[in-house]
Amino acid sequence: MVTTKQLMKNNLAKVSCGAPAIEAAKVMRERHIGSVFVEQHGHIVGIVTEADIVRKVVADCHCPQNVLVQDIMSSPVIGIDAGRPITDAADLMDRHQTRHLAVMRLGDIIGVLSVRDLLRPVAIDEF
């Protein structure tokens, strides 16, 4: 059984709640990732994804320098325990119509799992 912890990324990317959307986009570009967690007073309060920026900023012709991540983030963050199988993660993503999950251990976020990460075991098994 492959667990969420085995596939998660543990180098969390974060931006401040009051940061403009362009800052989140730049972090995603620099780190080659599709989401960043939104932090307020040292606590993660949401998540912003590439899709959020495209659908809620670009498609509505807003200037990404003028839109705050707190206005486009998804909150609360959907999470899954680090020991759960990836099939549970896929089901949770489907139920909540999301492509990113926080991976949790003892109530703390220790990583992030994307729908792309779920494909890795399939790709490895094929070769």
N, CA, C and O atoms as a Tinker XYZ file with bonds, in Angstrom:
   508  protein
     1  N      0.847000   -1.185000    0.000000    73     2
     2  CA     0.000000    0.000000    0.000000    64     1     3
     3  C      0.893000    1.249000    0.000000    63     2     4     5
     4  O      1.748000    1.414000    0.870000    81     3
     5  N      0.682000    2.104000   -0.969000    73     3     6
     6  CA     1.402000    3.376000   -1.045000    64     5     7
     7  C      0.621000    4.406000   -0.236000    63     6     8     9
     8  O     -0.588000    4.555000   -0.414000    81     7
     9  N      1.314000    5.115000    0.654000    73     7    10
    10  CA     0.652000    6.094000    1.514000    64     9    11
    11  C      0.875000    7.519000    1.000000    63    10    12    13
    12  O      1.753000    7.772000    0.175000    81    11
    13  N      0.071000    8.420000    1.500000    73    11    14
    14  CA     0.195000    9.828000    1.117000    64    13    15
    15  C      1.557000   10.385000    1.511000    63    14    16    17
    16  O      2.117000   11.219000    0.799000    81    15
    17  N      2.089000    9.933000    2.631000    73    15    18
    18  CA     3.395000   10.425000    3.085000    64    17    19
    19  C      4.498000   10.049000    2.103000    63    18    20    21
    20  O      5.453000   10.805000    1.930000    81    19
    21  N      4.379000    8.901000    1.465000    73    19    22
    22  CA     5.403000    8.450000    0.530000    64    21    23
    23  C      5.461000    9.318000   -0.733000    63    22    24    25
    24  O      6.514000    9.425000   -1.361000    81    23
    25  N      4.351000    9.929000   -1.102000    73    23    26
    26  CA     4.289000   10.700000   -2.346000    64    25    27
    27  C      4.258000   12.206000   -2.148000    63    26    28    29
    28  O      4.442000   12.958000   -3.105000    81    27
    29  N      4.028000   12.656000   -0.922000    73    27    30
    30  CA     3.874000   14.084000   -0.672000    64    29    31
    31  C      5.178000   14.846000   -0.888000    63    30    32    33
    32  O      6.270000   14.280000   -0.856000    81    31
    33  N      5.023000   16.148000   -1.108000    73    31    34
    34  CA     6.159000   17.077000   -1.109000    64    33    35
    35  C      6.202000   17.675000    0.284000    63    34    36    37
    36  O      5.183000   18.148000    0.787000    81    35
    37  N      7.380000   17.661000    0.919000    73    35    38
    38  CA     7.430000   18.150000    2.298000    64    37    39
    39  C      8.080000   19.520000    2.440000    63    38    40    41
    40  O      8.217000   20.026000    3.554000    81    39
    41  N      8.476000   20.116000    1.341000    73    39    42
    42  CA     9.049000   21.455000    1.390000    64    41    43
    43  C      7.918000   22.452000    1.100000    63    42    44    45
    44  O      7.714000   22.857000   -0.045000    81    43
    45  N      7.196000   22.835000    2.143000    73    43    46
    46  CA     5.988000   23.637000    1.973000    64    45    47
    47  C      6.293000   25.055000    1.495000    63    46    48    49
    48  O      7.178000   25.729000    2.020000    81    47
    49  N      5.549000   25.483000    0.502000    73    47    50
    50  CA     5.632000   26.864000    0.023000    64    49    51
    51  C      4.494000   27.640000    0.671000    63    50    52    53
    52  O      3.348000   27.192000    0.685000    81    51
    53  N      4.829000   28.816000    1.209000    73    51    54
    54  CA     3.835000   29.634000    1.905000    64    53    55
    55  C      3.952000   31.077000    1.478000    63    54    56    57
    56  O      5.036000   31.554000    1.142000    81    55
    57  N      2.819000   31.772000    1.492000    73    55    58
    58  CA     2.782000   33.219000    1.302000    64    57    59
    59  C      1.891000   33.802000    2.393000    63    58    60    61
    60  O      1.046000   33.111000    2.962000    81    59
    61  N      2.092000   35.059000    2.665000    73    59    62
    62  CA     1.305000   35.759000    3.666000    64    61    63
    63  C     -0.111000   36.005000    3.163000    63    62    64    65
    64  O     -0.341000   36.164000    1.964000    81    63
    65  N     -1.042000   36.034000    4.084000    73    63    66
    66  CA    -2.461000   36.265000    3.784000    64    65    67
    67  C     -2.679000   37.558000    2.998000    63    66    68    69
    68  O     -3.558000   37.621000    2.139000    81    67
    69  N     -1.892000   38.576000    3.286000    73    67    70
    70  CA    -2.043000   39.861000    2.626000    64    69    71
    71  C     -1.211000   40.030000    1.368000    63    70    72    73
    72  O     -1.151000   41.125000    0.808000    81    71
    73  N     -0.568000   38.958000    0.918000    73    71    74
    74  CA     0.270000   39.029000   -0.285000    64    73    75
    75  C     -0.596000   39.136000   -1.540000    63    74    76    77
    76  O     -1.702000   38.596000   -1.583000    81    75
    77  N     -0.096000   39.828000   -2.551000    73    75    78
    78  CA    -0.829000   39.874000   -3.812000    64    77    79
    79  C     -0.718000   38.538000   -4.555000    63    78    80    81
    80  O      0.239000   37.790000   -4.359000    81    79
    81  N     -1.688000   38.254000   -5.391000    73    79    82
    82  CA    -1.714000   37.007000   -6.157000    64    81    83
    83  C     -0.455000   36.822000   -6.991000    63    82    84    85
    84  O     -0.012000   35.694000   -7.206000    81    83
    85  N      0.123000   37.920000   -7.462000    73    83    86
    86  CA     1.332000   37.806000   -8.284000    64    85    87
    87  C      2.481000   37.198000   -7.488000    63    86    88    89
    88  O      3.313000   36.489000   -8.054000    81    87
    89  N      2.540000   37.464000   -6.187000    73    87    90
    90  CA     3.599000   36.877000   -5.358000    64    89    91
    91  C      3.434000   35.358000   -5.283000    63    90    92    93
    92  O      4.413000   34.617000   -5.372000    81    91
    93  N      2.197000   34.901000   -5.121000    73    91    94
    94  CA     1.938000   33.458000   -5.099000    64    93    95
    95  C      2.321000   32.830000   -6.434000    63    94    96    97
    96  O      2.916000   31.752000   -6.472000    81    95
    97  N      1.980000   33.506000   -7.529000    73    95    98
    98  CA     2.312000   32.997000   -8.864000    64    97    99
    99  C      3.824000   32.896000   -9.060000    63    98   100   101
   100  O      4.317000   31.936000   -9.652000    81    99
   101  N      4.546000   33.882000   -8.563000    73    99   102
   102  CA     6.011000   33.865000   -8.702000    64   101   103
   103  C      6.629000   32.727000   -7.894000    63   102   104   105
   104  O      7.559000   32.070000   -8.362000    81   103
   105  N      6.129000   32.493000   -6.703000    73   103   106
   106  CA     6.631000   31.382000   -5.886000    64   105   107
   107  C      6.381000   30.063000   -6.610000    63   106   108   109
   108  O      7.259000   29.202000   -6.661000    81   107
   109  N      5.191000   29.911000   -7.164000    73   107   110
   110  CA     4.871000   28.681000   -7.894000    64   109   111
   111  C      5.791000   28.496000   -9.100000    63   110   112   113
   112  O      6.267000   27.392000   -9.364000    81   111
   113  N      6.032000   29.573000   -9.820000    73   111   114
   114  CA     6.914000   29.498000  -10.988000    64   113   115
   115  C      8.339000   29.130000  -10.581000    63   114   116   117
   116  O      8.954000   28.245000  -11.176000    81   115
   117  N      8.853000   29.811000   -9.570000    73   115   118
   118  CA    10.235000   29.577000   -9.134000    64   117   119
   119  C     10.453000   28.166000   -8.609000    63   118   120   121
   120  O     11.518000   27.581000   -8.808000    81   119
   121  N      9.440000   27.620000   -7.936000    73   119   122
   122  CA     9.598000   26.307000   -7.310000    64   121   123
   123  C      8.998000   25.171000   -8.134000    63   122   124   125
   124  O      9.040000   24.010000   -7.729000    81   123
   125  N      8.438000   25.519000   -9.299000    73   123   126
   126  CA     7.837000   24.512000  -10.193000    64   125   127
   127  C      6.766000   23.694000   -9.466000    63   126   128   129
   128  O      6.772000   22.463000   -9.491000    81   127
   129  N      5.848000   24.419000   -8.819000    73   127   130
   130  CA     4.764000   23.786000   -8.069000    64   129   131
   131  C      3.440000   24.419000   -8.486000    63   130   132   133
   132  O      3.416000   25.456000   -9.147000    81   131
   133  N      2.348000   23.785000   -8.094000    73   131   134
   134  CA     1.040000   24.260000   -8.502000    64   133   135
   135  C      0.197000   24.867000   -7.405000    63   134   136   137
   136  O     -0.962000   25.212000   -7.632000    81   135
   137  N      0.774000   25.005000   -6.193000    73   135   138
   138  CA     0.001000   25.591000   -5.096000    64   137   139
   139  C      0.928000   26.150000   -4.025000    63   138   140   141
   140  O      2.086000   25.751000   -3.907000    81   139
   141  N      0.386000   27.082000   -3.250000    73   139   142
   142  CA     1.077000   27.612000   -2.075000    64   141   143
   143  C      0.066000   27.711000   -0.939000    63   142   144   145
   144  O     -1.110000   28.008000   -1.151000    81   143
   145  N      0.549000   27.458000    0.258000    73   143   146
   146  CA    -0.306000   27.634000    1.422000    64   145   147
   147  C     -0.320000   29.107000    1.801000    63   146   148   149
   148  O      0.654000   29.828000    1.583000    81   147
   149  N     -1.435000   29.543000    2.368000    73   147   150
   150  CA    -1.591000   30.929000    2.800000    64   149   151
   151  C     -1.501000   30.941000    4.324000    63   150   152   153
   152  O     -2.194000   30.196000    5.017000    81   151
   153  N     -0.623000   31.813000    4.822000    73   151   154
   154  CA    -0.310000   31.844000    6.244000    64   153   155
   155  C     -0.748000   33.176000    6.856000    63   154   156   157
   156  O     -0.590000   34.239000    6.255000    81   155
   157  N     -1.300000   33.088000    8.058000    73   155   158
   158  CA    -1.667000   34.285000    8.809000    64   157   159
   159  C     -1.298000   34.062000   10.267000    63   158   160   161
   160  O     -1.752000   33.101000   10.887000    81   159
   161  N     -0.479000   34.947000   10.810000    73   159   162
   162  CA    -0.029000   34.847000   12.201000    64   161   163
   163  C      0.593000   33.482000   12.505000    63   162   164   165
   164  O      0.372000   32.921000   13.578000    81   163
   165  N      1.368000   32.952000   11.560000    73   163   166
   166  CA     2.060000   31.687000   11.772000    64   165   167
   167  C      1.225000   30.433000   11.576000    63   166   168   169
   168  O      1.715000   29.322000   11.780000    81   167
   169  N     -0.041000   30.602000   11.179000    73   167   170
   170  CA    -0.921000   29.451000   10.957000    64   169   171
   171  C     -1.383000   29.404000    9.505000    63   170   172   173
   172  O     -1.646000   30.440000    8.894000    81   171
   173  N     -1.477000   28.215000    8.967000    73   171   174
   174  CA    -1.972000   28.057000    7.600000    64   173   175
   175  C     -3.491000   28.173000    7.624000    63   174   176   177
   176  O     -4.180000   27.441000    8.334000    81   175
   177  N     -4.000000   29.128000    6.818000    73   175   178
   178  CA    -5.436000   29.409000    6.798000    64   177   179
   179  C     -6.081000   29.111000    5.457000    63   178   180   181
   180  O     -7.304000   29.170000    5.330000    81   179
   181  N     -5.271000   28.789000    4.450000    73   179   182
   182  CA    -5.834000   28.514000    3.138000    64   181   183
   183  C     -4.785000   28.020000    2.171000    63   182   184   185
   184  O     -3.622000   27.825000    2.525000    81   183
   185  N     -5.222000   27.822000    0.939000    73   183   186
   186  CA    -4.338000   27.391000   -0.132000    64   185   187
   187  C     -4.749000   28.102000   -1.419000    63   186   188   189
   188  O     -5.938000   28.272000   -1.692000    81   187
   189  N     -3.764000   28.511000   -2.200000    73   187   190
   190  CA    -3.996000   29.125000   -3.511000    64   189   191
   191  C     -3.316000   28.248000   -4.547000    63   190   192   193
   192  O     -2.179000   27.816000   -4.359000    81   191
   193  N     -4.014000   27.991000   -5.637000    73   191   194
   194  CA    -3.488000   27.138000   -6.697000    64   193   195
   195  C     -3.380000   27.917000   -8.006000    63   194   196   197
   196  O     -3.907000   29.020000   -8.148000    81   195
   197  N     -2.681000   27.305000   -8.949000    73   195   198
   198  CA    -2.601000   27.896000  -10.297000    64   197   199
   199  C     -4.005000   28.132000  -10.844000    63   198   200   201
   200  O     -4.284000   29.175000  -11.436000    81   199
   201  N     -4.878000   27.163000  -10.643000    73   199   202
   202  CA    -6.247000   27.290000  -11.145000    64   201   203
   203  C     -6.967000   28.476000  -10.512000    63   202   204   205
   204  O     -7.732000   29.161000  -11.191000    81   203
   205  N     -6.738000   28.730000   -9.230000    73   203   206
   206  CA    -7.355000   29.890000   -8.574000    64   205   207
   207  C     -6.922000   31.182000   -9.253000    63   206   208   209
   208  O     -7.740000   32.070000   -9.496000    81   207
   209  N     -5.636000   31.281000   -9.557000    73   207   210
   210  CA    -5.118000   32.502000  -10.180000    64   209   211
   211  C     -5.677000   32.672000  -11.584000    63   210   212   213
   212  O     -6.035000   33.780000  -11.981000    81   211
   213  N     -5.753000   31.591000  -12.329000    73   211   214
   214  CA    -6.294000   31.673000  -13.696000    64   213   215
   215  C     -7.782000   32.011000  -13.669000    63   214   216   217
   216  O     -8.226000   32.918000  -14.373000    81   215
   217  N     -8.555000   31.282000  -12.854000    73   215   218
   218  CA   -10.022000   31.437000  -12.865000    64   217   219
   219  C    -10.523000   32.683000  -12.143000    63   218   220   221
   220  O    -11.512000   33.285000  -12.561000    81   219
   221  N     -9.850000   33.073000  -11.064000    73   219   222
   222  CA   -10.360000   34.160000  -10.227000    64   221   223
   223  C     -9.652000   35.496000  -10.446000    63   222   224   225
   224  O    -10.126000   36.536000   -9.988000    81   223
   225  N     -8.525000   35.466000  -11.143000    73   223   226
   226  CA    -7.794000   36.711000  -11.384000    64   225   227
   227  C     -7.719000   36.980000  -12.886000    63   226   228   229
   228  O     -8.290000   37.955000  -13.375000    81   227
   229  N     -7.026000   36.131000  -13.601000    73   227   230
   230  CA    -6.777000   36.350000  -15.032000    64   229   231
   231  C     -8.070000   36.336000  -15.839000    63   230   232   233
   232  O     -8.311000   37.243000  -16.635000    81   231
   233  N     -8.902000   35.319000  -15.643000    73   231   234
   234  CA   -10.123000   35.203000  -16.438000    64   233   235
   235  C    -11.105000   36.343000  -16.189000    63   234   236   237
   236  O    -11.918000   36.671000  -17.054000    81   235
   237  N    -11.028000   36.943000  -15.005000    73   235   238
   238  CA   -11.891000   38.081000  -14.687000    64   237   239
   239  C    -11.221000   39.424000  -14.975000    63   238   240   241
   240  O    -11.728000   40.478000  -14.591000    81   239
   241  N    -10.075000   39.371000  -15.657000    73   239   242
   242  CA    -9.332000   40.574000  -16.067000    64   241   243
   243  C     -8.912000   41.455000  -14.897000    63   242   244   245
   244  O     -8.859000   42.678000  -15.021000    81   243
   245  N     -8.614000   40.831000  -13.764000    73   243   246
   246  CA    -8.092000   41.578000  -12.621000    64   245   247
   247  C     -6.575000   41.650000  -12.725000    63   246   248   249
   248  O     -5.946000   40.783000  -13.333000    81   247
   249  N     -6.005000   42.659000  -12.145000    73   247   250
   250  CA    -4.555000   42.819000  -12.103000    64   249   251
   251  C     -4.018000   42.004000  -10.924000    63   250   252   253
   252  O     -4.412000   42.257000   -9.786000    81   251
   253  N     -3.125000   41.027000  -11.164000    73   251   254
   254  CA    -2.647000   40.159000  -10.081000    64   253   255
   255  C     -1.876000   40.897000   -8.992000    63   254   256   257
   256  O     -1.684000   40.363000   -7.900000    81   255
   257  N     -1.433000   42.122000   -9.281000    73   255   258
   258  CA    -0.778000   42.912000   -8.238000    64   257   259
   259  C     -1.799000   43.475000   -7.253000    63   258   260   261
   260  O     -1.452000   43.819000   -6.123000    81   259
   261  N     -3.052000   43.568000   -7.679000    73   259   262
   262  CA    -4.090000   44.207000   -6.867000    64   261   263
   263  C     -5.045000   43.239000   -6.180000    63   262   264   265
   264  O     -5.905000   43.667000   -5.411000    81   263
   265  N     -4.908000   41.939000   -6.446000    73   263   266
   266  CA    -5.781000   40.936000   -5.832000    64   265   267
   267  C     -4.992000   40.220000   -4.741000    63   266   268   269
   268  O     -3.900000   39.709000   -4.989000    81   267
   269  N     -5.546000   40.187000   -3.542000    73   267   270
   270  CA    -4.869000   39.534000   -2.422000    64   269   271
   271  C     -5.175000   38.036000   -2.408000    63   270   272   273
   272  O     -6.274000   37.614000   -2.769000    81   271
   273  N     -4.192000   37.241000   -1.988000    73   271   274
   274  CA    -4.400000   35.792000   -1.947000    64   273   275
   275  C     -5.544000   35.418000   -1.009000    63   274   276   277
   276  O     -6.232000   34.425000   -1.244000    81   275
   277  N     -5.755000   36.193000    0.040000    73   275   278
   278  CA    -6.852000   35.889000    0.959000    64   277   279
   279  C     -8.215000   35.976000    0.268000    63   278   280   281
   280  O     -9.187000   35.375000    0.726000    81   279
   281  N     -8.282000   36.721000   -0.831000    73   279   282
   282  CA    -9.550000   36.873000   -1.555000    64   281   283
   283  C     -9.796000   35.765000   -2.576000    63   282   284   285
   284  O    -10.909000   35.628000   -3.084000    81   283
   285  N     -8.775000   34.982000   -2.878000    73   283   286
   286  CA    -8.948000   33.910000   -3.873000    64   285   287
   287  C     -8.611000   32.526000   -3.323000    63   286   288   289
   288  O     -8.770000   31.528000   -4.026000    81   287
   289  N     -8.152000   32.456000   -2.080000    73   287   290
   290  CA    -7.731000   31.169000   -1.511000    64   289   291
   291  C     -8.930000   30.282000   -1.206000    63   290   292   293
   292  O    -10.056000   30.754000   -1.049000    81   291
   293  N     -8.655000   28.985000   -1.128000    73   291   294
   294  CA    -9.636000   28.025000   -0.645000    64   293   295
   295  C     -9.370000   27.828000    0.839000    63   294   296   297
   296  O     -8.228000   27.639000    1.257000    81   295
   297  N    -10.431000   27.875000    1.626000    73   295   298
   298  CA   -10.305000   27.730000    3.064000    64   297   299
   299  C    -11.597000   27.126000    3.603000    63   298   300   301
   300  O    -12.679000   27.513000    3.162000    81   299
   301  N    -11.512000   26.203000    4.527000    73   299   302
   302  CA   -10.312000   25.649000    5.129000    64   301   303
   303  C     -9.602000   24.702000    4.164000    63   302   304   305
   304  O    -10.182000   24.250000    3.177000    81   303
   305  N     -8.350000   24.414000    4.464000    73   303   306
   306  CA    -7.552000   23.502000    3.665000    64   305   307
   307  C     -8.039000   22.075000    3.926000    63   306   308   309
   308  O     -8.217000   21.672000    5.076000    81   307
   309  N     -8.250000   21.326000    2.859000    73   307   310
   310  CA    -8.656000   19.928000    2.978000    64   309   311
   311  C     -7.402000   19.097000    3.248000    63   310   312   313
   312  O     -6.409000   19.214000    2.531000    81   311
   313  N     -7.453000   18.269000    4.272000    73   311   314
   314  CA    -6.281000   17.494000    4.639000    64   313   315
   315  C     -6.571000   16.012000    4.767000    63   314   316   317
   316  O     -7.721000   15.585000    4.876000    81   315
   317  N     -5.484000   15.235000    4.750000    73   315   318
   318  CA    -5.565000   13.787000    4.891000    64   317   319
   319  C     -4.399000   13.333000    5.753000    63   318   320   321
   320  O     -3.312000   13.906000    5.677000    81   319
   321  N     -4.608000   12.328000    6.556000    73   319   322
   322  CA    -3.556000   11.804000    7.415000    64   321   323
   323  C     -2.441000   11.177000    6.588000    63   322   324   325
   324  O     -2.693000   10.532000    5.570000    81   323
   325  N     -1.210000   11.373000    7.038000    73   323   326
   326  CA    -0.023000   10.908000    6.313000    64   325   327
   327  C     -0.003000    9.400000    6.082000    63   326   328   329
   328  O      0.615000    8.938000    5.124000    81   327
   329  N     -0.658000    8.635000    6.927000    73   327   330
   330  CA    -0.640000    7.180000    6.798000    64   329   331
   331  C     -1.718000    6.596000    5.910000    63   330   332   333
   332  O     -1.749000    5.386000    5.686000    81   331
   333  N     -2.599000    7.436000    5.403000    73   331   334
   334  CA    -3.705000    6.936000    4.574000    64   333   335
   335  C     -3.203000    6.534000    3.189000    63   334   336   337
   336  O     -2.247000    7.114000    2.673000    81   335
   337  N     -3.855000    5.540000    2.595000    73   335   338
   338  CA    -3.460000    5.122000    1.246000    64   337   339
   339  C     -3.815000    6.187000    0.203000    63   338   340   341
   340  O     -4.720000    6.997000    0.405000    81   339
   341  N     -3.092000    6.165000   -0.899000    73   339   342
   342  CA    -3.329000    7.172000   -1.932000    64   341   343
   343  C     -4.707000    7.033000   -2.566000    63   342   344   345
   344  O     -5.220000    7.996000   -3.135000    81   343
   345  N     -5.314000    5.852000   -2.477000    73   343   346
   346  CA    -6.679000    5.703000   -2.993000    64   345   347
   347  C     -7.644000    6.566000   -2.185000    63   346   348   349
   348  O     -8.588000    7.129000   -2.740000    81   347
   349  N     -7.410000    6.673000   -0.867000    73   347   350
   350  CA    -8.236000    7.549000   -0.031000    64   349   351
   351  C     -8.027000    9.009000   -0.421000    63   350   352   353
   352  O     -8.970000    9.801000   -0.427000    81   351
   353  N     -6.778000    9.359000   -0.748000    73   351   354
   354  CA    -6.482000   10.730000   -1.173000    64   353   355
   355  C     -7.220000   11.049000   -2.470000    63   354   356   357
   356  O     -7.801000   12.125000   -2.608000    81   355
   357  N     -7.198000   10.124000   -3.411000    73   355   358
   358  CA    -7.896000   10.338000   -4.689000    64   357   359
   359  C     -9.393000   10.505000   -4.458000    63   358   360   361
   360  O    -10.019000   11.369000   -5.071000    81   359
   361  N     -9.974000    9.688000   -3.580000    73   359   362
   362  CA   -11.400000    9.800000   -3.272000    64   361   363
   363  C    -11.722000   11.151000   -2.627000    63   362   364   365
   364  O    -12.730000   11.774000   -2.960000    81   363
   365  N    -10.868000   11.600000   -1.707000    73   363   366
   366  CA   -11.083000   12.878000   -1.031000    64   365   367
   367  C    -10.985000   14.041000   -2.019000    63   366   368   369
   368  O    -11.788000   14.973000   -1.968000    81   367
   369  N    -10.011000   13.984000   -2.909000    73   367   370
   370  CA    -9.884000   15.017000   -3.941000    64   369   371
   371  C    -11.137000   15.069000   -4.811000    63   370   372   373
   372  O    -11.637000   16.146000   -5.136000    81   371
   373  N    -11.633000   13.902000   -5.179000    73   371   374
   374  CA   -12.830000   13.833000   -6.018000    64   373   375
   375  C    -14.048000   14.392000   -5.277000    63   374   376   377
   376  O    -14.820000   15.165000   -5.844000    81   375
   377  N    -14.213000   14.010000   -4.035000    73   375   378
   378  CA   -15.355000   14.478000   -3.242000    64   377   379
   379  C    -15.371000   15.989000   -3.060000    63   378   380   381
   380  O    -16.433000   16.612000   -3.076000    81   379
   381  N    -14.188000   16.575000   -2.887000    73   379   382
   382  CA   -14.089000   18.012000   -2.631000    64   381   383
   383  C    -13.730000   18.818000   -3.879000    63   382   384   385
   384  O    -13.542000   20.032000   -3.805000    81   383
   385  N    -13.635000   18.136000   -5.029000    73   383   386
   386  CA   -13.291000   18.793000   -6.287000    64   385   387
   387  C    -12.046000   19.660000   -6.150000    63   386   388   389
   388  O    -12.050000   20.837000   -6.510000    81   387
   389  N    -10.979000   19.059000   -5.622000    73   387   390
   390  CA    -9.715000   19.745000   -5.432000    64   389   391
   391  C     -8.586000   18.913000   -6.017000    63   390   392   393
   392  O     -8.718000   17.701000   -6.182000    81   391
   393  N     -7.485000   19.565000   -6.327000    73   391   394
   394  CA    -6.326000   18.864000   -6.883000    64   393   395
   395  C     -5.149000   18.834000   -5.917000    63   394   396   397
   396  O     -4.093000   18.287000   -6.234000    81   395
   397  N     -5.334000   19.423000   -4.736000    73   395   398
   398  CA    -4.258000   19.484000   -3.734000    64   397   399
   399  C     -4.820000   19.183000   -2.353000    63   398   400   401
   400  O     -5.898000   19.657000   -1.993000    81   399
   401  N     -4.078000   18.390000   -1.581000    73   399   402
   402  CA    -4.447000   18.080000   -0.203000    64   401   403
   403  C     -3.274000   18.387000    0.716000    63   402   404   405
   404  O     -2.115000   18.184000    0.354000    81   403
   405  N     -3.586000   18.870000    1.889000    73   403   406
   406  CA    -2.568000   18.988000    2.933000    64   405   407
   407  C     -2.392000   17.597000    3.531000    63   406   408   409
   408  O     -3.371000   16.895000    3.781000    81   407
   409  N     -1.158000   17.207000    3.756000    73   407   410
   410  CA    -0.889000   15.924000    4.405000    64   409   411
   411  C     -0.613000   16.229000    5.871000    63   410   412   413
   412  O      0.243000   17.049000    6.202000    81   411
   413  N     -1.357000   15.551000    6.740000    73   411   414
   414  CA    -1.371000   15.879000    8.162000    64   413   415
   415  C     -0.764000   14.772000    9.017000    63   414   416   417
   416  O     -0.868000   13.586000    8.708000    81   415
   417  N     -0.120000   15.206000   10.113000    73   415   418
   418  CA     0.321000   14.269000   11.144000    64   417   419
   419  C      0.098000   14.952000   12.486000    63   418   420   421
   420  O      0.652000   16.017000   12.758000    81   419
   421  N     -0.709000   14.331000   13.306000    73   419   422
   422  CA    -1.021000   14.859000   14.641000    64   421   423
   423  C     -1.542000   16.293000   14.581000    63   422   424   425
   424  O     -1.206000   17.118000   15.431000    81   423
   425  N     -2.361000   16.584000   13.575000    73   423   426
   426  CA    -2.983000   17.892000   13.444000    64   425   427
   427  C     -2.150000   18.954000   12.760000    63   426   428   429
   428  O     -2.631000   20.066000   12.538000    81   427
   429  N     -0.915000   18.638000   12.423000    73   427   430
   430  CA    -0.035000   19.599000   11.751000    64   429   431
   431  C      0.122000   19.239000   10.277000    63   430   432   433
   432  O      0.138000   18.063000    9.916000    81   431
   433  N      0.235000   20.246000    9.441000    73   431   434
   434  CA     0.485000   20.027000    8.018000    64   433   435
   435  C      1.973000   19.748000    7.843000    63   434   436   437
   436  O      2.819000   20.566000    8.201000    81   435
   437  N      2.275000   18.580000    7.286000    73   435   438
   438  CA     3.679000   18.196000    7.086000    64   437   439
   439  C      4.052000   18.110000    5.608000    63   438   440   441
   440  O      5.222000   17.931000    5.267000    81   439
   441  N      3.054000   18.237000    4.735000    73   439   442
   442  CA     3.338000   18.146000    3.311000    64   441   443
   443  C      2.119000   18.477000    2.482000    63   442   444   445
   444  O      1.053000   18.801000    3.006000    81   443
   445  N      2.298000   18.390000    1.183000    73   443   446
   446  CA     1.202000   18.630000    0.249000    64   445   447
   447  C      1.237000   17.529000   -0.800000    63   446   448   449
   448  O      2.304000   17.088000   -1.228000    81   447
   449  N      0.054000   17.097000   -1.202000    73   447   450
   450  CA    -0.091000   16.045000   -2.201000    64   449   451
   451  C     -0.951000   16.588000   -3.328000    63   450   452   453
   452  O     -2.053000   17.086000   -3.098000    81   451
   453  N     -0.439000   16.490000   -4.546000    73   451   454
   454  CA    -1.216000   16.951000   -5.702000    64   453   455
   455  C     -1.707000   15.758000   -6.498000    63   454   456   457
   456  O     -1.211000   14.642000   -6.345000    81   455
   457  N     -2.677000   16.007000   -7.342000    73   455   458
   458  CA    -3.208000   14.948000   -8.191000    64   457   459
   459  C     -2.092000   14.385000   -9.080000    63   458   460   461
   460  O     -2.099000   13.198000   -9.406000    81   459
   461  N     -1.147000   15.223000   -9.468000    73   459   462
   462  CA    -0.001000   14.737000  -10.257000    64   461   463
   463  C      0.843000   13.739000   -9.477000    63   462   464   465
   464  O      1.359000   12.775000  -10.042000    81   463
   465  N      0.979000   13.977000   -8.179000    73   463   466
   466  CA     1.751000   13.057000   -7.341000    64   465   467
   467  C      1.136000   11.663000   -7.324000    63   466   468   469
   468  O      1.849000   10.667000   -7.208000    81   467
   469  N     -0.185000   11.595000   -7.441000    73   467   470
   470  CA    -0.872000   10.306000   -7.419000    64   469   471
   471  C     -0.541000    9.459000   -8.644000    63   470   472   473
   472  O     -0.704000    8.239000   -8.614000    81   471
   473  N     -0.084000   10.086000   -9.705000    73   471   474
   474  CA     0.241000    9.350000  -10.925000    64   473   475
   475  C      1.603000    8.676000  -10.866000    63   474   476   477
   476  O      1.879000    7.768000  -11.650000    81   475
   477  N      2.445000    9.103000   -9.959000    73   475   478
   478  CA     3.816000    8.588000   -9.901000    64   477   479
   479  C      3.884000    7.068000   -9.750000    63   478   480   481
   480  O      4.632000    6.440000  -10.500000    81   479
   481  N      3.147000    6.434000   -8.825000    73   479   482
   482  CA     3.247000    4.970000   -8.709000    64   481   483
   483  C      2.800000    4.258000   -9.983000    63   482   484   485
   484  O      3.344000    3.210000  -10.331000    81   483
   485  N      1.819000    4.817000  -10.675000    73   483   486
   486  CA     1.335000    4.218000  -11.916000    64   485   487
   487  C      2.426000    4.288000  -12.963000    63   486   488   489
   488  O      2.668000    3.311000  -13.671000    81   487
   489  N      3.088000    5.426000  -13.073000    73   487   490
   490  CA     4.159000    5.594000  -14.056000    64   489   491
   491  C      5.314000    4.662000  -13.751000    63   490   492   493
   492  O      5.911000    4.104000  -14.672000    81   491
   493  N      5.641000    4.480000  -12.489000    73   491   494
   494  CA     6.748000    3.594000  -12.105000    64   493   495
   495  C      6.403000    2.146000  -12.426000    63   494   496   497
   496  O      7.246000    1.401000  -12.925000    81   495
   497  N      5.152000    1.742000  -12.136000    73   495   498
   498  CA     4.724000    0.364000  -12.375000    64   497   499
   499  C      4.695000    0.021000  -13.866000    63   498   500   501
   500  O      4.853000   -1.141000  -14.243000    81   499
   501  N      4.494000    1.030000  -14.707000    73   499   502
   502  CA     4.381000    0.786000  -16.140000    64   501   503
   503  C      5.718000    0.424000  -16.766000    63   502   504   505
   504  O      5.749000   -0.199000  -17.827000    81   503
   505  N      6.834000    0.805000  -16.128000    73   503   506
   506  CA     8.147000    0.583000  -16.735000    64   505   507
   507  C      8.880000   -0.562000  -16.145000    63   506   508
   508  O      9.998000   -0.861000  -16.563000    81   507
